[in-house]
Amino acid sequence: MKVGILALQGAFGLHERVLSRLGVAPVQVRTPDELAEVDRLVIPGGESTAISKLLDANGLADPLDDRLADGLPVLGTCAGMILLAHKVVDGYPGQRCFGAIDVAVIRNGYGRQSDSFSAPIAIDGWDSAFPGVFIRAPVVESAGADVEVLAKLDGVPVLCRQGSVSVSSFHPELADDDRVHRWFVEQE
């Protein structure tokens, strides 16, 4: 199995390290040809508008849209969640949202960089909490009926899945815990 990491901007190197610890040799994805070769994809945190513009500039937006429509398993973290959402409530004009998961999000809903925090996240079916790291994280304003909410923080969804698309408000690559990545890689 080839797991790709969108490597245009953001924390892709940290995701790469986690996947490598799991015995997965990740592929950095910067071109349509590289995207065509992967079986799964991680869209990292970073700056969602910058990633959106870079997707267009690198000719990746339409091929990614096609792969998502074909059921490519994808994990979007923080900015990745924003890009995969159905709606960005406070998005910029022209900001891409792929509509791959039926959630509406508010960019930086948890506050500015100085408001960053960590919190234990109870994930459905897991024996112990996951150490969630929130940095300018999006808030899920609403989730559609077909979205499986796997974890909440103060009643707000922070880990969701719909079909082959999984998203988190937090940064699992910053935790000293590989379980979110392992869960993503092992999903059917």
Summary of the structure (lengths in Angstrom):
residues: 188
radius of gyration: 14.9
end to end distance: 11.9
largest distance: 42.9
contacts: 632
relative contact order: 0.17
helix: 29%
strand: 31%
